[in-house]
Amino acid sequence: MSGGPHISCEISAHRRPLAVALARIVRTCAQDIGQKITVRTHTTPSDGHRAKAPVLTLHLSAELAAAQHPVWCLACRLACFCPAARVSVLVHGEDSFRAAAATPALAPAATTRRLRAAG
């Protein structure tokens, strides 16, 4: 497996056996492409009429998303091997914005303009 940061996958399914089976698929696909992964599963209640599709959410840093093609390959593989599931990728970029938050913001008076009604 490759060194450095890894991704995590959150699996939400309406039945525990389904979540466990999906977790095995996620781990196998990640291993096939040499990607470290942590998998968390949880079950959600179904609405009784129709079971909701399971959801696979890949969580990763912006650095990992920009630098690694295998992450996107993993998302595509999961969509192919789990066609009934919704696969999404959530890129966490908050570290990228912390430096920008440290710079002083413009005062509201400097950024707002008053309009006079023509009269």
C-alpha positions in Angstrom: 0.0 0.0 0.0 1.1 3.6 -0.6 2.4 5.7 2.2 1.0 9.0 3.4 -2.6 10.1 3.9 -5.4 7.7 3.4 -9.1 8.0 2.7 -12.0 6.9 4.7 -15.3 5.4 3.5 -18.6 5.8 5.3 -21.2 3.2 4.3 -24.9 3.8 5.1 -27.3 0.9 4.4 -30.7 -0.1 5.6 -29.5 -3.7 6.6 -26.4 -4.7 8.5 -25.5 -7.6 6.2 -25.6 -5.3 3.2 -23.4 -2.8 4.9 -20.9 -5.6 5.8 -20.9 -6.9 2.2 -20.3 -3.4 0.8 -17.4 -2.9 3.3 -15.7 -6.0 1.9 -16.1 -4.7 -1.7 -14.7 -1.3 -0.6 -11.7 -2.8 1.1 -11.0 -5.1 -1.9 -11.2 -2.3 -4.4 -8.9 -0.1 -2.4 -6.4 -2.9 -1.9 -6.5 -3.6 -5.7 -5.3 -0.1 -6.5 -2.9 0.2 -3.5 -4.9 2.8 -1.5 -5.1 2.9 2.3 -8.7 3.1 3.5 -10.7 3.1 6.7 -14.3 1.9 6.5 -17.1 2.8 8.9 -20.6 1.3 8.5 -23.9 2.2 10.0 -27.5 1.2 9.3 -30.4 3.6 8.6 -34.0 2.7 9.0 -36.0 2.2 5.8 -39.2 4.0 5.2 -41.2 0.7 5.1 -42.5 1.1 1.5 -39.2 1.0 -0.4 -35.7 0.5 0.9 -33.4 3.4 0.3 -30.3 2.8 -1.8 -27.1 2.3 0.2 -24.7 5.3 0.2 -20.9 5.0 0.0 -19.1 8.3 0.8 -15.4 8.6 0.3 -13.8 11.3 2.6 -10.4 12.7 1.6 -8.3 15.7 1.9 -8.0 18.3 -0.9 -4.3 17.4 -1.2 -5.1 13.7 -1.8 -7.9 14.6 -4.2 -5.7 16.8 -6.4 -2.6 14.6 -6.3 -3.9 11.1 -6.8 -5.7 9.6 -9.8 -6.3 6.3 -7.9 -8.8 8.0 -5.6 -11.0 8.8 -8.6 -10.4 5.3 -10.0 -11.6 3.9 -6.7 -14.8 5.9 -6.9 -15.5 4.6 -10.4 -14.8 1.0 -9.4 -17.2 1.2 -6.5 -19.9 2.6 -8.8 -19.4 -0.3 -11.2 -19.2 -3.0 -8.5 -22.1 -1.5 -6.5 -24.6 -0.3 -9.1 -27.5 0.0 -6.7 -25.5 2.2 -4.3 -24.9 5.9 -4.5 -21.2 6.7 -4.5 -20.0 10.2 -3.5 -16.6 11.8 -2.8 -16.4 14.4 -0.1 -13.2 16.5 -0.3 -12.3 18.2 2.9 -10.6 21.5 2.1 -10.9 23.3 5.3 -7.1 23.3 5.9 -6.7 25.3 2.6 -8.9 28.1 4.0 -7.4 28.5 7.4 -4.6 30.7 6.1 -7.1 32.9 4.3 -9.2 33.2 7.4 -6.2 34.7 9.3 -6.1 37.7 7.0 -8.1 40.7 8.2 -11.4 41.2 6.4 -12.6 44.5 5.0 -14.9 46.5 7.1 -18.5 46.4 6.1 -18.6 50.1 5.4 -15.8 49.8 2.9 -17.6 47.0 1.0 -21.2 48.4 1.1 -22.6 51.2 -0.9 -25.7 53.2 0.0 -28.1 54.0 -2.8 -30.2 57.1 -2.8 -33.7 57.0 -4.0 -34.2 59.4 -6.9 -36.8 61.8 -5.9 
